[in-house]
Each structure stands twice: as C-alpha cells, then as structure tokens.
Amino acid sequence: MPQECEHCKYNQQVLKRIKNELPDDELTSRVSDVFKVFGDNTRIRILWTLFDKEMCVYDISRVLSMTQSAISHQLRTLKQARLVKARRDGKNTFYSIDDEHVKRIIEQVLIHLEE
C-alpha cells in the first residue's frame, strides 16, 4: 500500500471535515431534482416571463408563442418544484415566481455565463 505524503496527512483533517459537512442523500437528491426542472429551455423562458409580473396562462402563451396546454404542463412542473406559485382570482389563475431566490438563481447563472 502506498505511503501517505505530508500533504495527504494534512488533507485528512480537511477531508474529514468536508465529509462531515456533506448534505445527506435525500437533500442532494432534492437539489438535483430542482436543477432538473431548471434544465428545460421552456421552463426557463416561463420563469423569465414571470420575473416582474404575475401572469395568466393565456398571457404567458402569447409571450412565448406556445399553446396554453404546453404552458400549463410546464407550469405544473414548476409549481410542483415550488419555483412558481398560483393565485386564483375568480375563474382565472395567475402565476408568479415563488420567491426572489428563484430569480436570483437564474441571475447568478447569467452572471457566471457572462464571465
């Protein structure tokens, strides 16, 4: 078996600390699931559309030149992932970004891409 170098001996403390701080599998699975939702161009465009204003399915479909059915399907996925929220007003349902964190995630990715 190879002998550890001095650097490796020092790293053992760091590695132990990192290992103890790793989130559990359930949490990393949930994070991964959210990123999978972000991994769709249409869903990103819907989120972008909702950055500054809540909108109904009809308006989102007009902005993105897509069918209401296609938008509704994607909104369901976004809602299940808690990235958007819905508000009913009579017969209409209005969608908006769930909170500012969602917007910031996308903005941070854009900043990263522009570097």
N, CA, C and O atoms as a GROMACS GRO file, in nm:
protein
  460
    1MET      N    1   0.084  -0.118   0.000
    1MET     CA    2   0.000   0.000   0.000
    1MET      C    3   0.089   0.125   0.000
    1MET      O    4   0.184   0.131   0.077
    2PRO      N    5   0.059   0.225  -0.086
    2PRO     CA    6   0.142   0.346  -0.091
    2PRO      C    7   0.137   0.423   0.040
    2PRO      O    8   0.035   0.425   0.110
    3GLN      N    9   0.247   0.486   0.072
    3GLN     CA   10   0.257   0.564   0.194
    3GLN      C   11   0.203   0.705   0.168
    3GLN      O   12   0.225   0.763   0.061
    4GLU      N   13   0.133   0.760   0.269
    4GLU     CA   14   0.079   0.896   0.256
    4GLU      C   15   0.192   0.998   0.261
    4GLU      O   16   0.287   0.984   0.337
    5CYS      N   17   0.179   1.101   0.179
    5CYS     CA   18   0.275   1.211   0.184
    5CYS      C   19   0.230   1.309   0.292
    5CYS      O   20   0.120   1.297   0.346
    6GLU      N   21   0.314   1.404   0.323
    6GLU     CA   22   0.281   1.504   0.426
    6GLU      C   23   0.156   1.584   0.387
    6GLU      O   24   0.072   1.616   0.472
    7HIS      N   25   0.145   1.614   0.259
    7HIS     CA   26   0.027   1.688   0.211
    7HIS      C   27  -0.100   1.607   0.238
    7HIS      O   28  -0.201   1.662   0.281
    8CYS      N   29  -0.094   1.477   0.211
    8CYS     CA   30  -0.211   1.390   0.231
    8CYS      C   31  -0.248   1.382   0.379
    8CYS      O   32  -0.366   1.380   0.414
    9LYS      N   33  -0.146   1.376   0.466
    9LYS     CA   34  -0.174   1.370   0.611
    9LYS      C   35  -0.247   1.496   0.655
    9LYS      O   36  -0.343   1.488   0.732
   10TYR      N   37  -0.203   1.611   0.607
   10TYR     CA   38  -0.271   1.737   0.640
   10TYR      C   39  -0.413   1.735   0.585
   10TYR      O   40  -0.508   1.778   0.652
   11ASN      N   41  -0.427   1.685   0.463
   11ASN     CA   42  -0.559   1.683   0.399
   11ASN      C   43  -0.658   1.592   0.471
   11ASN      O   44  -0.779   1.611   0.456
   12GLN      N   45  -0.612   1.496   0.549
   12GLN     CA   46  -0.702   1.406   0.619
   12GLN      C   47  -0.798   1.484   0.709
   12GLN      O   48  -0.917   1.451   0.716
   13GLN      N   49  -0.749   1.587   0.776
   13GLN     CA   50  -0.836   1.670   0.861
   13GLN      C   51  -0.938   1.745   0.776
   13GLN      O   52  -1.056   1.753   0.810
   14VAL      N   53  -0.890   1.800   0.667
   14VAL     CA   54  -0.980   1.874   0.578
   14VAL      C   55  -1.084   1.780   0.518
   14VAL      O   56  -1.202   1.813   0.513
   15LEU      N   57  -1.040   1.663   0.474
   15LEU     CA   58  -1.132   1.566   0.414
   15LEU      C   59  -1.236   1.518   0.515
   15LEU      O   60  -1.353   1.502   0.481
   16LYS      N   61  -1.193   1.497   0.638
   16LYS     CA   62  -1.287   1.454   0.743
   16LYS      C   63  -1.392   1.562   0.767
   16LYS      O   64  -1.511   1.532   0.780
   17ARG      N   65  -1.349   1.689   0.773
   17ARG     CA   66  -1.442   1.800   0.794
   17ARG      C   67  -1.541   1.809   0.678
   17ARG      O   68  -1.661   1.824   0.699
   18ILE      N   69  -1.490   1.800   0.556
   18ILE     CA   70  -1.576   1.808   0.438
   18ILE      C   71  -1.677   1.694   0.438
   18ILE      O   72  -1.795   1.714   0.411
   19LYS      N   73  -1.629   1.574   0.468
   19LYS     CA   74  -1.718   1.457   0.470
   19LYS      C   75  -1.829   1.475   0.573
   19LYS      O   76  -1.944   1.440   0.546
   20ASN      N   77  -1.796   1.529   0.690
   20ASN     CA   78  -1.896   1.551   0.794
   20ASN      C   79  -1.997   1.659   0.757
   20ASN      O   80  -2.110   1.658   0.807
   21GLU      N   81  -1.957   1.752   0.671
   21GLU     CA   82  -2.046   1.862   0.633
   21GLU      C   83  -2.129   1.833   0.508
   21GLU      O   84  -2.216   1.911   0.472
   22LEU      N   85  -2.101   1.720   0.442
   22LEU     CA   86  -2.178   1.687   0.322
   22LEU      C   87  -2.325   1.668   0.356
   22LEU      O   88  -2.358   1.604   0.456
   23PRO      N   89  -2.414   1.725   0.274
   23PRO     CA   90  -2.556   1.700   0.298
   23PRO      C   91  -2.589   1.554   0.270
   23PRO      O   92  -2.519   1.486   0.195
   24ASP      N   93  -2.697   1.506   0.332
   24ASP     CA   94  -2.734   1.366   0.312
   24ASP      C   95  -2.792   1.344   0.172
   24ASP      O   96  -2.820   1.439   0.099
   25ASP      N   97  -2.808   1.218   0.137
   25ASP     CA   98  -2.854   1.181   0.003
   25ASP      C   99  -2.992   1.237  -0.028
   25ASP      O  100  -3.019   1.275  -0.142
   26GLU      N  101  -3.079   1.242   0.071
   26GLU     CA  102  -3.214   1.294   0.047
   26GLU      C  103  -3.209   1.441   0.004
   26GLU      O  104  -3.277   1.481  -0.090
   27LEU      N  105  -3.129   1.519   0.074
   27LEU     CA  106  -3.119   1.661   0.041
   27LEU      C  107  -3.053   1.682  -0.094
   27LEU      O  108  -3.100   1.763  -0.174
   28THR      N  109  -2.944   1.611  -0.122
   28THR     CA  110  -2.878   1.629  -0.252
   28THR      C  111  -2.968   1.582  -0.365
   28THR      O  112  -2.961   1.635  -0.476
   29SER      N  113  -3.051   1.482  -0.339
   29SER     CA  114  -3.146   1.437  -0.440
   29SER      C  115  -3.250   1.546  -0.469
   29SER      O  116  -3.287   1.568  -0.584
   30ARG      N  117  -3.297   1.613  -0.364
   30ARG     CA  118  -3.393   1.722  -0.382
   30ARG      C  119  -3.330   1.838  -0.459
   30ARG      O  120  -3.395   1.897  -0.546
   31VAL      N  121  -3.207   1.872  -0.428
   31VAL     CA  122  -3.136   1.978  -0.501
   31VAL      C  123  -3.123   1.939  -0.648
   31VAL      O  124  -3.148   2.021  -0.737
   32SER      N  125  -3.085   1.816  -0.672
   32SER     CA  126  -3.070   1.767  -0.808
   32SER      C  127  -3.202   1.776  -0.884
   32SER      O  128  -3.204   1.814  -1.002
   33ASP      N  129  -3.311   1.742  -0.818
   33ASP     CA  130  -3.444   1.750  -0.882
   33ASP      C  131  -3.478   1.893  -0.923
   33ASP      O  132  -3.534   1.915  -1.030
   34VAL      N  133  -3.443   1.990  -0.839
   34VAL     CA  134  -3.469   2.130  -0.874
   34VAL      C  135  -3.388   2.169  -0.996
   34VAL      O  136  -3.439   2.236  -1.086
   35PHE      N  137  -3.262   2.128  -1.000
   35PHE     CA  138  -3.179   2.161  -1.116
   35PHE      C  139  -3.230   2.093  -1.243
   35PHE      O  140  -3.215   2.148  -1.352
   36LYS      N  141  -3.290   1.975  -1.230
   36LYS     CA  142  -3.350   1.911  -1.346
   36LYS      C  143  -3.465   1.995  -1.400
   36LYS      O  144  -3.483   2.004  -1.521
   37VAL      N  145  -3.542   2.056  -1.311
   37VAL     CA  146  -3.652   2.142  -1.354
   37VAL      C  147  -3.596   2.264  -1.426
   37VAL      O  148  -3.651   2.307  -1.528
   38PHE      N  149  -3.486   2.320  -1.376
   38PHE     CA  150  -3.420   2.433  -1.441
   38PHE      C  151  -3.359   2.392  -1.575
   38PHE      O  152  -3.327   2.478  -1.657
   39GLY      N  153  -3.343   2.262  -1.598
   39GLY     CA  154  -3.275   2.214  -1.717
   39GLY      C  155  -3.360   2.209  -1.842
   39GLY      O  156  -3.328   2.135  -1.936
   40ASP      N  157  -3.466   2.285  -1.847
   40ASP     CA  158  -3.554   2.286  -1.964
   40ASP      C  159  -3.569   2.430  -2.015
   40ASP      O  160  -3.605   2.520  -1.939
   41ASN      N  161  -3.540   2.450  -2.142
   41ASN     CA  162  -3.544   2.582  -2.202
   41ASN      C  163  -3.680   2.650  -2.186
   41ASN      O  164  -3.687   2.769  -2.153
   42THR      N  165  -3.788   2.577  -2.208
   42THR     CA  166  -3.922   2.636  -2.197
   42THR      C  167  -3.949   2.682  -2.055
   42THR      O  168  -4.004   2.790  -2.034
   43ARG      N  169  -3.912   2.601  -1.959
   43ARG     CA  170  -3.937   2.641  -1.819
   43ARG      C  171  -3.856   2.764  -1.781
   43ARG      O  172  -3.904   2.850  -1.707
   44ILE      N  173  -3.733   2.775  -1.830
   44ILE     CA  174  -3.652   2.895  -1.804
   44ILE      C  175  -3.721   3.017  -1.865
   44ILE      O  176  -3.727   3.123  -1.803
   45ARG      N  177  -3.771   3.002  -1.987
   45ARG     CA  178  -3.839   3.114  -2.053
   45ARG      C  179  -3.966   3.154  -1.977
   45ARG      O  180  -3.998   3.272  -1.968
   46ILE      N  181  -4.039   3.057  -1.924
   46ILE     CA  182  -4.158   3.088  -1.844
   46ILE      C  183  -4.116   3.164  -1.718
   46ILE      O  184  -4.177   3.265  -1.684
   47LEU      N  185  -4.015   3.115  -1.650
   47LEU     CA  186  -3.968   3.184  -1.529
   47LEU      C  187  -3.925   3.327  -1.562
   47LEU      O  188  -3.956   3.420  -1.489
   48TRP      N  189  -3.854   3.342  -1.672
   48TRP     CA  190  -3.809   3.475  -1.714
   48TRP      C  191  -3.929   3.567  -1.737
   48TRP      O  192  -3.928   3.684  -1.698
   49THR      N  193  -4.032   3.513  -1.800
   49THR     CA  194  -4.153   3.590  -1.827
   49THR      C  195  -4.219   3.637  -1.698
   49THR      O  196  -4.282   3.742  -1.694
   50LEU      N  197  -4.204   3.559  -1.593
   50LEU     CA  198  -4.269   3.590  -1.465
   50LEU      C  199  -4.181   3.670  -1.370
   50LEU      O  200  -4.220   3.696  -1.256
   51PHE      N  201  -4.062   3.710  -1.414
   51PHE     CA  202  -3.969   3.782  -1.327
   51PHE      C  203  -4.033   3.903  -1.259
   51PHE      O  204  -4.015   3.923  -1.139
   52ASP      N  205  -4.106   3.984  -1.333
   52ASP     CA  206  -4.152   4.112  -1.279
   52ASP      C  207  -4.302   4.124  -1.260
   52ASP      O  208  -4.350   4.222  -1.204
   53LYS      N  209  -4.377   4.024  -1.307
   53LYS     CA  210  -4.522   4.039  -1.305
   53LYS      C  211  -4.588   3.903  -1.305
   53LYS      O  212  -4.543   3.812  -1.374
   54GLU      N  213  -4.696   3.890  -1.227
   54GLU     CA  214  -4.772   3.766  -1.236
   54GLU      C  215  -4.853   3.768  -1.365
   54GLU      O  216  -4.893   3.873  -1.414
   55MET      N  217  -4.875   3.649  -1.419
   55MET     CA  218  -4.945   3.639  -1.546
   55MET      C  219  -5.033   3.515  -1.548
   55MET      O  220  -5.009   3.419  -1.474
   56CYS      N  221  -5.134   3.518  -1.633
   56CYS     CA  222  -5.218   3.400  -1.654
   56CYS      C  223  -5.158   3.317  -1.768
   56CYS      O  224  -5.071   3.364  -1.842
   57VAL      N  225  -5.207   3.195  -1.781
   57VAL     CA  226  -5.157   3.103  -1.883
   57VAL      C  227  -5.171   3.164  -2.022
   57VAL      O  228  -5.082   3.152  -2.106
   58TYR      N  229  -5.283   3.228  -2.046
   58TYR     CA  230  -5.308   3.287  -2.178
   58TYR      C  231  -5.199   3.388  -2.213
   58TYR      O  232  -5.144   3.384  -2.323
   59ASP      N  233  -5.168   3.479  -2.120
   59ASP     CA  234  -5.066   3.581  -2.148
   59ASP      C  235  -4.927   3.520  -2.166
   59ASP      O  236  -4.852   3.561  -2.253
   60ILE      N  237  -4.894   3.421  -2.083
   60ILE     CA  238  -4.764   3.355  -2.098
   60ILE      C  239  -4.755   3.287  -2.233
   60ILE      O  240  -4.652   3.293  -2.300
   61SER      N  241  -4.864   3.222  -2.274
   61SER     CA  242  -4.863   3.154  -2.404
   61SER      C  243  -4.847   3.252  -2.519
   61SER      O  244  -4.784   3.219  -2.620
   62ARG      N  245  -4.904   3.370  -2.506
   62ARG     CA  246  -4.887   3.473  -2.609
   62ARG      C  247  -4.744   3.523  -2.615
   62ARG      O  248  -4.688   3.539  -2.724
   63VAL      N  249  -4.685   3.548  -2.500
   63VAL     CA  250  -4.547   3.598  -2.496
   63VAL      C  251  -4.452   3.497  -2.558
   63VAL      O  252  -4.361   3.534  -2.633
   64LEU      N  253  -4.472   3.369  -2.528
   64LEU     CA  254  -4.379   3.265  -2.572
   64LEU      C  255  -4.421   3.197  -2.702
   64LEU      O  256  -4.352   3.107  -2.751
   65SER      N  257  -4.533   3.241  -2.758
   65SER     CA  258  -4.586   3.182  -2.882
   65SER      C  259  -4.597   3.029  -2.872
   65SER      O  260  -4.551   2.955  -2.958
   66MET      N  261  -4.660   2.986  -2.764
   66MET     CA  262  -4.682   2.844  -2.740
   66MET      C  263  -4.829   2.822  -2.705
   66MET      O  264  -4.901   2.918  -2.674
   67THR      N  265  -4.873   2.698  -2.710
   67THR     CA  266  -5.012   2.669  -2.675
   67THR      C  267  -5.032   2.680  -2.524
   67THR      O  268  -4.939   2.663  -2.445
   68GLN      N  269  -5.155   2.710  -2.486
   68GLN     CA  270  -5.187   2.718  -2.344
   68GLN      C  271  -5.166   2.583  -2.276
   68GLN      O  272  -5.125   2.576  -2.160
   69SER      N  273  -5.195   2.476  -2.349
   69SER     CA  274  -5.176   2.342  -2.295
   69SER      C  275  -5.030   2.316  -2.262
   69SER      O  276  -4.998   2.262  -2.156
   70ALA      N  277  -4.941   2.354  -2.352
   70ALA     CA  278  -4.797   2.334  -2.329
   70ALA      C  279  -4.749   2.418  -2.210
   70ALA      O  280  -4.670   2.370  -2.129
   71ILE      N  281  -4.797   2.540  -2.200
   71ILE     CA  282  -4.760   2.627  -2.088
   71ILE      C  283  -4.813   2.568  -1.958
   71ILE      O  284  -4.741   2.563  -1.858
   72SER      N  285  -4.938   2.525  -1.957
   72SER     CA  286  -4.998   2.467  -1.836
   72SER      C  287  -4.918   2.346  -1.788
   72SER      O  288  -4.896   2.329  -1.668
   73HIS      N  289  -4.877   2.264  -1.881
   73HIS     CA  290  -4.798   2.145  -1.845
   73HIS      C  291  -4.668   2.186  -1.776
   73HIS      O  292  -4.633   2.130  -1.672
   74GLN      N  293  -4.599   2.283  -1.832
   74GLN     CA  294  -4.472   2.328  -1.773
   74GLN      C  295  -4.494   2.400  -1.640
   74GLN      O  296  -4.414   2.386  -1.547
   75LEU      N  297  -4.602   2.476  -1.630
   75LEU     CA  298  -4.632   2.545  -1.504
   75LEU      C  299  -4.659   2.444  -1.392
   75LEU      O  300  -4.622   2.467  -1.277
   76ARG      N  301  -4.722   2.334  -1.426
   76ARG     CA  302  -4.748   2.228  -1.327
   76ARG      C  303  -4.615   2.177  -1.271
   76ARG      O  304  -4.600   2.160  -1.150
   77THR      N  305  -4.520   2.153  -1.360
   77THR     CA  306  -4.388   2.107  -1.316
   77THR      C  307  -4.319   2.212  -1.230
   77THR      O  308  -4.261   2.180  -1.126
   78LEU      N  309  -4.325   2.337  -1.272
   78LEU     CA  310  -4.264   2.446  -1.196
   78LEU      C  311  -4.330   2.463  -1.059
   78LEU      O  312  -4.263   2.493  -0.960
   79LYS      N  313  -4.459   2.445  -1.055
   79LYS     CA  314  -4.533   2.458  -0.928
   79LYS      C  315  -4.497   2.344  -0.834
   79LYS      O  316  -4.478   2.367  -0.715
   80GLN      N  317  -4.488   2.222  -0.886
   80GLN     CA  318  -4.450   2.108  -0.803
   80GLN      C  319  -4.311   2.125  -0.744
   80GLN      O  320  -4.284   2.078  -0.634
   81ALA      N  321  -4.224   2.191  -0.818
   81ALA     CA  322  -4.087   2.216  -0.770
   81ALA      C  323  -4.080   2.341  -0.682
   81ALA      O  324  -3.972   2.378  -0.635
   82ARG      N  325  -4.194   2.404  -0.660
   82ARG     CA  326  -4.205   2.526  -0.577
   82ARG      C  327  -4.122   2.642  -0.633
   82ARG      O  328  -4.065   2.722  -0.559
   83LEU      N  329  -4.117   2.648  -0.767
   83LEU     CA  330  -4.049   2.759  -0.832
   83LEU      C  331  -4.147   2.868  -0.874
   83LEU      O  332  -4.109   2.984  -0.890
   84VAL      N  333  -4.273   2.831  -0.891
   84VAL     CA  334  -4.380   2.928  -0.916
   84VAL      C  335  -4.494   2.900  -0.820
   84VAL      O  336  -4.507   2.790  -0.765
   85LYS      N  337  -4.576   3.002  -0.800
   85LYS     CA  338  -4.696   2.985  -0.718
   85LYS      C  339  -4.815   3.036  -0.798
   85LYS      O  340  -4.801   3.115  -0.891
   86ALA      N  341  -4.932   2.990  -0.759
   86ALA     CA  342  -5.055   3.025  -0.830
   86ALA      C  343  -5.148   3.100  -0.736
   86ALA      O  344  -5.153   3.073  -0.616
   87ARG      N  345  -5.222   3.194  -0.795
   87ARG     CA  346  -5.322   3.270  -0.720
   87ARG      C  347  -5.449   3.272  -0.803
   87ARG      O  348  -5.447   3.316  -0.918
   88ARG      N  349  -5.558   3.226  -0.744
   88ARG     CA  350  -5.686   3.226  -0.815
   88ARG      C  351  -5.757   3.358  -0.792
   88ARG      O  352  -5.759   3.413  -0.681
   89ASP      N  353  -5.817   3.407  -0.901
   89ASP     CA  354  -5.900   3.528  -0.894
   89ASP      C  355  -6.023   3.499  -0.979
   89ASP      O  356  -6.021   3.518  -1.101
   90GLY      N  357  -6.129   3.454  -0.914
   90GLY     CA  358  -6.247   3.412  -0.989
   90GLY      C  359  -6.216   3.287  -1.069
   90GLY      O  360  -6.170   3.187  -1.014
   91LYS      N  361  -6.239   3.294  -1.199
   91LYS     CA  362  -6.212   3.180  -1.287
   91LYS      C  363  -6.068   3.178  -1.335
   91LYS      O  364  -6.024   3.079  -1.395
   92ASN      N  365  -5.994   3.283  -1.311
   92ASN     CA  366  -5.856   3.294  -1.361
   92ASN      C  367  -5.754   3.252  -1.255
   92ASN      O  368  -5.775   3.270  -1.135
   93THR      N  369  -5.647   3.197  -1.304
   93THR     CA  370  -5.533   3.163  -1.219
   93THR      C  371  -5.413   3.243  -1.268
   93THR      O  372  -5.381   3.242  -1.386
   94PHE      N  373  -5.348   3.311  -1.175
   94PHE     CA  374  -5.231   3.391  -1.207
   94PHE      C  375  -5.108   3.327  -1.144
   94PHE      O  376  -5.110   3.283  -1.029
   95TYR      N  377  -5.002   3.323  -1.221
   95TYR     CA  378  -4.878   3.260  -1.177
   95TYR      C  379  -4.770   3.365  -1.157
   95TYR      O  380  -4.765   3.466  -1.227
   96SER      N  381  -4.684   3.338  -1.059
   96SER     CA  382  -4.571   3.428  -1.033
   96SER      C  383  -4.455   3.344  -0.980
   96SER      O  384  -4.472   3.229  -0.939
   97ILE      N  385  -4.338   3.405  -0.980
   97ILE     CA  386  -4.220   3.341  -0.922
   97ILE      C  387  -4.250   3.317  -0.774
   97ILE      O  388  -4.307   3.403  -0.707
   98ASP      N  389  -4.213   3.201  -0.724
   98ASP     CA  390  -4.243   3.167  -0.585
   98ASP      C  391  -4.178   3.263  -0.486
   98ASP      O  392  -4.243   3.306  -0.391
   99ASP      N  393  -4.052   3.297  -0.508
   99ASP     CA  394  -3.985   3.397  -0.425
   99ASP      C  395  -3.862   3.449  -0.499
   99ASP      O  396  -3.827   3.401  -0.607
  100GLU      N  397  -3.799   3.546  -0.440
  100GLU     CA  398  -3.684   3.611  -0.505
  100GLU      C  399  -3.566   3.516  -0.526
  100GLU      O  400  -3.481   3.541  -0.612
  101HIS      N  401  -3.559   3.408  -0.448
  101HIS     CA  402  -3.448   3.313  -0.466
  101HIS      C  403  -3.448   3.254  -0.605
  101HIS      O  404  -3.341   3.233  -0.663
  102VAL      N  405  -3.564   3.227  -0.659
  102VAL     CA  406  -3.573   3.167  -0.793
  102VAL      C  407  -3.512   3.262  -0.896
  102VAL      O  408  -3.434   3.221  -0.982
  103LYS      N  409  -3.548   3.387  -0.886
  103LYS     CA  410  -3.495   3.488  -0.978
  103LYS      C  411  -3.344   3.500  -0.961
  103LYS      O  412  -3.271   3.511  -1.060
  104ARG      N  413  -3.298   3.499  -0.837
  104ARG     CA  414  -3.154   3.513  -0.812
  104ARG      C  415  -3.074   3.396  -0.866
  104ARG      O  416  -2.961   3.414  -0.911
  105ILE      N  417  -3.130   3.275  -0.861
  105ILE     CA  418  -3.059   3.158  -0.915
  105ILE      C  419  -3.032   3.179  -1.064
  105ILE      O  420  -2.921   3.158  -1.111
  106ILE      N  421  -3.135   3.221  -1.137
  106ILE     CA  422  -3.120   3.243  -1.281
  106ILE      C  423  -3.024   3.359  -1.306
  106ILE      O  424  -2.938   3.350  -1.395
  107GLU      N  425  -3.037   3.465  -1.230
  107GLU     CA  426  -2.947   3.580  -1.248
  107GLU      C  427  -2.802   3.540  -1.222
  107GLU      O  428  -2.712   3.585  -1.294
  108GLN      N  429  -2.777   3.457  -1.120
  108GLN     CA  430  -2.641   3.413  -1.090
  108GLN      C  431  -2.582   3.328  -1.202
  108GLN      O  432  -2.464   3.338  -1.233
  109VAL      N  433  -2.665   3.245  -1.263
  109VAL     CA  434  -2.618   3.164  -1.376
  109VAL      C  435  -2.582   3.256  -1.492
  109VAL      O  436  -2.480   3.237  -1.558
  110LEU      N  437  -2.665   3.358  -1.517
  110LEU     CA  438  -2.635   3.453  -1.624
  110LEU      C  439  -2.504   3.527  -1.598
  110LEU      O  440  -2.424   3.547  -1.690
  111ILE      N  441  -2.481   3.568  -1.474
  111ILE     CA  442  -2.356   3.635  -1.440
  111ILE      C  443  -2.238   3.540  -1.466
  111ILE      O  444  -2.136   3.580  -1.521
  112HIS      N  445  -2.254   3.416  -1.426
  112HIS     CA  446  -2.149   3.317  -1.448
  112HIS      C  447  -2.120   3.300  -1.597
  112HIS      O  448  -2.004   3.293  -1.637
  113LEU      N  449  -2.224   3.293  -1.677
  113LEU     CA  450  -2.206   3.274  -1.822
  113LEU      C  451  -2.140   3.394  -1.889
  113LEU      O  452  -2.071   3.380  -1.989
  114GLU      N  453  -2.161   3.512  -1.833
  114GLU     CA  454  -2.103   3.634  -1.892
  114GLU      C  455  -1.958   3.655  -1.852
  114GLU      O  456  -1.890   3.740  -1.909
  115GLU      N  457  -1.908   3.579  -1.755
  115GLU     CA  458  -1.768   3.597  -1.712
  115GLU      C  459  -1.671   3.540  -1.812
  115GLU      O  460  -1.550   3.547  -1.792
   0.00000   0.00000   0.00000
